[in-house]
Amino acid sequence: MILNITWSGVSADTDVNLETNVSDRDVKRIAVELVRSGGVPGLHVRTLPGDAFEHFVVDRFDTPEGGKRLFLRPKVPFGA
């Protein structure tokens, strides 16, 4: 599964080994640890707060190849 994380205007992908039914809360918790540890190429923030992704959205998509993608992104002020 691929996890895409957007933080402070930077978006990066990393492969993760997660169950397909992982909760949004767990995705956010795992993302914090990945970003802190440098586990997301191009996105390493050692001092990332533990609640950094609290108000973020987790979008889930199936890929044309049959895989899964997760996008962890800030909420946007438009749309419903």
Secondary structure, DSSP 8 states (H G I E B T S, - for coil): -EEEEEETTEEEEEE----TT--HHHHHHHHHHHHHHT-STT---TT--TTTTTTEEEEEEE-TTS-EEEEEEE--SS--
